[in-house]
Amino acid sequence: MKKTDPLIDEIRQIRHEISAEFDHDPKKMYAYYKQVEKELKASGQYTFLEDQQA
């Protein structure tokens, strides 16, 4: 029988809960994270990789 790692199980559970917040729809999740990215860029508190390459 295969042993399970409690840490991996916890990560999978958290990922499942996050996915459930978006009805398990990757397009909804992507749109949310793109909006968060936009807000973080506008705040000026964070540097993004693509900004450094320009």
C-alpha positions in Angstrom: 0.0 0.0 0.0 1.3 3.4 -0.9 2.1 5.9 1.9 0.6 9.3 1.7 2.5 12.4 2.7 0.4 14.6 5.1 1.9 17.8 3.6 1.1 16.8 0.1 -2.5 15.8 1.2 -2.8 19.3 2.8 -1.6 21.0 -0.3 -4.1 19.0 -2.5 -6.9 19.9 -0.1 -6.1 23.6 -0.2 -5.8 23.6 -4.0 -9.2 21.8 -4.2 -10.8 24.4 -1.9 -9.3 27.3 -4.1 -10.6 25.6 -7.2 -14.1 25.2 -5.6 -14.2 29.0 -5.0 -14.2 29.3 -8.8 -16.7 26.4 -9.5 -13.7 24.4 -10.7 -13.6 26.6 -13.8 -10.0 27.4 -14.9 -11.2 30.4 -16.9 -12.8 32.0 -13.8 -9.6 31.3 -11.8 -7.4 32.8 -14.5 -9.5 35.9 -14.8 -9.4 36.4 -11.0 -5.6 36.0 -10.9 -5.1 38.4 -13.9 -7.2 41.0 -12.0 -5.1 40.5 -8.9 -1.9 40.9 -11.0 -3.3 44.1 -12.5 -4.0 45.5 -9.0 -0.6 44.5 -7.7 1.1 46.1 -10.6 -0.9 49.3 -10.1 0.1 49.4 -6.4 3.7 49.8 -7.4 4.8 47.7 -4.4 5.9 44.7 -6.5 8.2 44.1 -9.4 7.2 41.7 -12.1 9.6 39.7 -14.3 8.2 41.1 -17.6 8.7 44.6 -16.2 12.4 43.9 -15.5 13.0 42.5 -19.1 11.8 45.7 -20.8 
